[in-house]
C-alpha cells in the first residue's frame, strides 16, 4: 500500500519548489506530513471525510485551509488528506448541503415542508436564516459518521492489502523452498 501511495503522490521536493508554497515550505514539507504509515494515512482519510462535510464557501477555500492547519498540527499525511477532501467538490455540494439540512432538521424536529413551499428567489435570505442551524448540525453529524466509517474502511483495506502481500510473499517463499528441495533431490 505504501509503495502504491508513494507512486501516485508528488515528491516533497517538487512541492517545495512551487512559488506559492515557498513561504510555508518549512511547515508543509515536514517529513511527518509525507509518511505513508497506516496510522497517518487512515487518520488523514477520516479527517478528510469529516472536513469535506464543512459547508462550502464559494469564494474562500475553507476546506483547504482547515486541511492544511489540522494536517500539519496533527502530523497527518497531507496528500491523502487533500485528496480525500476533494470528495466535496462543486458537483457534490448540492446533495451534500441538502442531506445536511435534512439530517439536521430531522434531529432538531423541524418540518421543512413549509420552507420548501415558500421557496423563491426573493425570500432566499429568510430561508438561509432558518436553515443554517440544521445545516451545521447535519454537517457535523454526517461528517462524524463519514469519518468513522471512512476510518474503519481505511483500516480494513490497509490490513487487507498487507495480508494479501504477506500471503504472496509466503507463497513465493514456499515455492522457492520446494524448488530448492527438488533441486537437492535431483
C-alpha positions in Angstrom: 0.0 0.0 0.0 2.8 2.4 0.9 4.5 1.8 -2.5 1.4 2.5 -4.4 0.6 5.7 -2.5 4.1 6.9 -2.9 4.0 6.3 -6.6 0.9 8.5 -7.2 2.0 11.3 -4.8 4.2 14.2 -5.9 7.6 14.2 -4.3 8.1 16.5 -1.3 11.0 18.3 -3.1 8.9 19.2 -6.1 6.2 20.6 -3.9 8.8 22.7 -2.0 9.8 24.4 -5.3 6.4 25.8 -6.1 6.3 29.6 -5.7 3.0 29.7 -3.7 4.3 27.1 -1.2 7.7 28.7 -0.5 6.5 30.9 2.4 5.1 27.8 4.1 7.6 25.2 2.9 9.2 24.6 6.3 5.9 23.7 7.7 4.2 21.9 4.8 7.3 19.8 3.9 7.8 18.3 7.4 8.7 14.6 7.0 5.8 13.5 9.2 3.3 15.0 6.8 4.6 12.9 3.9 5.0 9.5 5.5 2.8 6.6 4.4 2.2 4.7 7.6 -1.1 3.1 8.4 -1.9 5.4 11.3 -1.0 8.6 9.4 -2.9 7.6 6.3 -6.1 6.2 7.9 -6.4 9.2 10.2 -5.9 11.6 7.3 -8.5 9.8 5.3 -11.0 10.0 8.2 -10.3 13.7 8.9 -10.5 14.5 5.2 -14.0 13.0 5.1 -15.0 15.0 8.2 -13.7 18.2 6.7 -15.4 17.5 3.4 -18.8 18.0 5.1 -18.0 21.5 6.2 -20.5 23.6 4.2 -18.7 25.0 1.2 -18.0 28.7 0.8 -17.8 29.8 -2.9 -15.1 32.4 -2.6 -12.9 31.2 0.2 -11.2 27.7 0.2 -12.1 26.9 3.8 -11.6 23.1 3.2 -8.0 23.5 2.1 -7.2 25.9 4.9 -8.6 23.6 7.5 -6.8 20.7 6.0 -3.5 22.5 5.9 -3.7 23.6 9.5 -5.0 20.4 11.0 -2.9 18.2 8.9 0.3 19.9 10.0 -0.7 20.2 13.6 -1.7 16.5 13.8 1.1 15.3 11.7 -1.2 13.5 9.2 -0.4 12.5 5.6 -1.1 15.7 3.6 -1.6 14.1 0.2 -4.2 11.7 1.4 -5.9 14.4 3.5 -6.1 16.8 0.5 -7.3 14.1 -1.9 -10.0 13.0 0.5 -11.3 16.5 1.0 -12.0 16.7 -2.7 -14.9 14.4 -2.2 -16.5 17.7 -1.6 -16.5 19.5 -4.9 -18.9 21.6 -6.9 -20.7 18.5 -8.2 -21.3 17.1 -4.7 -22.1 20.4 -2.9 -25.8 20.5 -3.6 -26.6 16.9 -2.5 -24.2 17.4 0.5 -25.9 20.6 1.6 -29.4 19.2 1.1 -28.5 16.0 3.0 -27.0 18.0 5.9 -30.1 20.2 6.1 -32.4 17.2 6.0 -30.5 15.3 8.7 -30.2 18.5 10.9 -33.9 19.2 10.5 -34.8 15.7 11.5 -32.6 15.8 14.5 -34.0 19.2 15.6 -37.6 18.2 14.8 -38.0 21.0 12.2 -40.6 20.5 9.5 -39.0 21.6 6.2 -42.2 21.4 4.0 -43.4 24.9 4.9 -40.0 26.3 3.9 -40.0 24.4 0.7 -43.4 25.6 -0.3 -42.4 29.3 0.2 -39.1 28.9 -1.6 -38.4 31.6 -4.1 -35.5 33.9 -5.1 -36.9 36.8 -3.1 -37.0 35.1 0.3 -33.7 33.2 0.0 -32.2 35.3 2.8 -35.0 34.4 5.1 -34.7 30.7 4.2 -30.9 30.8 4.9 -31.7 32.4 8.3 -33.9 29.4 9.1 -31.7 26.6 7.8 -28.3 27.5 9.0 -28.7 25.6 12.3 -29.9 22.4 10.7 -27.2 22.7 8.1 -24.4 23.0 10.6 -25.9 20.2 12.8 -26.4 17.9 9.8 -22.9 18.6 8.5 -21.4 17.8 11.9 -23.4 14.5 12.2 -22.7 13.4 8.6 -19.1 14.5 8.8 -18.6 12.5 12.0 -20.4 9.5 10.6 -18.5 9.5 7.4 -15.2 10.0 9.3 -15.9 7.0 11.5 -16.9 4.8 8.6 -14.0 6.1 6.5 -11.5 5.3 9.3 -12.9 1.8 9.7 -12.9 1.2 5.9 -9.3 2.6 5.5 -8.1 0.4 8.4 -9.8 -2.7 6.8 -8.4 -2.0 3.3 -4.9 -1.4 4.7 -4.9 -4.6 6.7 -6.4 -6.5 3.7 -3.7 -5.2 1.4 -1.0 -6.1 3.9 -2.4 -9.5 4.4 -2.5 -10.1 0.7 1.2 -9.1 0.3 2.1 -11.4 3.2 0.3 -14.3 1.7 2.0 -13.7 -1.7 5.4 -13.4 0.0 4.8 -16.7 1.9 3.7 -18.5 -1.3 6.8 -17.3 -3.1 9.0 -18.4 -0.2 7.3 -21.9 -0.2 7.7 -22.2 -3.9 11.4 -21.3 -3.7 11.9 -23.8 -0.9 10.2 -26.5 -2.9 12.3 -25.7 -5.9 15.5 -25.9 -3.8 14.3 -29.2 -2.3 13.5 -30.5 -5.7 17.0 -29.5 -7.0 18.6 -31.2 -3.9 16.7 -34.4 -4.7 17.8 -34.4 -8.3 
